[in-house]
Amino acid sequence: MSASPLLAIRAAILARLSADATLIGLMGGRLRLHDEPPRGAAPVYAMFGDAEIRDASVDGAARHAHSHALVVFAKPGSARTGLDAAARIAALLSEGGLAPAGHALVTYRVAALRATRDEASGEARCTLTLEAVTETA
C-alpha cells in the first residue's frame, strides 16, 4: 500500500526545500516548515496550511487532484521577509524535481501567491496555493 498522496507530496516538498541554502538563510539558518504553528517561534517560518485532495481517476488509473497551501509568516514590521521566503519557495517548487514516494507526479504548479496582514496582530503572511495531480505508482 502506498503512502497518502498528501503525505507523499509534503515529504517531497520538505526534501526539495531543505536542500536550498538561500531559503535556509531567509529562514534564519535552517528550514522552518511545520505541520502545526510552533510555540514561541519567531518568524520567518512556514507552515503547511489547508489541503484538499479529490479523486481524479481516469481510465483505471488511480489519480488525485491536490490543492494545498503553504503559509509563510514574516518578521514583525517586515512583510518583505515573508515575501522573499515565499518567492524563493515558489521558485524552487516551480523548477520541478519533486518526487513523491509511491506516486507519480502528473502535474504540479504554484497557482497563486497571496500576501495578507492579520488585522489583530498586524503580522504579515504570504500564502502559496499549490496544485498537483498525482497517480499511484
C-alpha positions in Angstrom: 0.0 0.0 0.0 1.4 3.4 -1.0 1.5 6.4 1.4 -1.2 9.0 1.4 -0.8 11.3 -1.6 -0.9 14.3 0.7 1.9 13.0 2.9 3.9 11.9 -0.1 3.7 15.5 -1.6 4.6 17.1 1.8 7.6 14.8 2.2 8.7 15.7 -1.4 8.3 19.4 -0.6 10.4 19.1 2.6 13.1 17.2 0.7 13.2 19.8 -2.1 13.2 22.9 0.2 15.7 21.5 2.7 18.4 21.4 0.1 18.4 25.1 -0.6 20.9 27.3 1.2 19.2 30.5 0.1 15.9 29.6 1.6 17.6 28.3 4.7 19.3 31.7 5.0 16.0 33.5 4.7 14.6 31.4 7.5 17.4 32.1 9.9 19.8 29.1 9.3 17.5 26.1 9.0 14.4 25.1 7.1 11.5 26.0 9.3 8.5 24.3 7.7 6.0 23.0 10.2 2.8 21.0 10.3 1.4 23.0 13.3 2.2 26.5 14.5 5.4 26.3 16.5 5.0 27.6 20.1 7.0 30.7 20.8 8.9 30.6 17.4 9.8 33.9 15.9 9.3 34.3 12.1 10.4 33.7 9.4 8.8 30.3 9.3 6.3 28.4 7.1 3.5 26.0 7.9 1.6 23.5 5.8 -1.9 25.0 5.5 -5.3 23.8 4.3 -5.3 20.9 1.8 -7.9 19.2 -0.3 -7.5 16.1 -2.3 -10.1 14.9 -4.8 -10.4 11.7 -6.8 -9.3 12.3 -10.4 -9.1 8.8 -11.6 -9.2 8.2 -15.3 -9.1 5.1 -17.4 -8.5 2.8 -14.4 -5.5 4.9 -13.2 -5.8 6.0 -9.6 -5.2 9.7 -9.7 -5.7 12.5 -7.1 -6.1 16.2 -7.7 -4.5 18.3 -4.9 -4.9 21.8 -3.8 -2.9 22.8 -0.8 -1.4 25.9 0.9 1.9 26.8 2.4 1.8 29.8 4.7 4.9 31.9 5.3 5.0 34.1 8.4 7.0 37.3 8.2 9.1 39.0 10.8 7.1 41.8 12.7 7.3 45.0 10.8 8.8 43.4 7.7 6.4 42.0 5.1 9.4 41.7 2.8 10.9 38.9 4.9 7.8 36.7 4.3 7.6 37.8 0.6 11.3 36.9 0.0 10.9 33.4 1.6 7.6 32.8 -0.2 9.1 33.8 -3.6 12.0 31.5 -3.0 9.7 28.6 -2.2 7.6 29.3 -5.3 10.7 29.4 -7.5 12.1 26.1 -6.0 8.7 24.3 -6.4 8.3 25.6 -9.9 11.6 24.2 -11.0 10.3 20.7 -10.6 12.2 17.8 -9.1 9.5 16.8 -6.7 9.4 13.0 -6.2 6.5 11.9 -4.0 7.2 8.3 -2.8 4.7 5.8 -4.2 3.2 8.4 -6.6 4.0 9.7 -10.0 3.7 13.5 -10.3 1.5 14.2 -13.4 1.3 18.0 -12.9 2.5 20.4 -10.3 2.3 24.2 -10.2 2.3 27.2 -7.9 -1.2 28.6 -8.7 -1.1 31.7 -6.6 0.9 33.7 -4.0 -1.2 36.0 -1.8 0.1 38.5 0.8 -2.1 39.5 3.7 -1.9 41.1 7.1 -3.6 39.8 10.2 -5.8 42.7 11.5 -5.4 41.8 15.2 -1.7 41.3 15.3 -0.5 43.2 12.2 1.5 40.2 11.3 2.2 39.8 7.5 1.6 36.4 5.9 2.2 35.0 2.5 0.1 32.1 1.3 1.2 29.9 -1.7 -1.5 27.9 -3.3 -0.1 24.7 -4.8 -1.9 22.5 -7.2 -1.0 19.0 -8.3 -2.2 15.8 -9.9 -0.6 12.5 -8.7 -1.1 9.0 -9.9 -0.5 6.0 -7.7 2.7 4.2 -8.9 
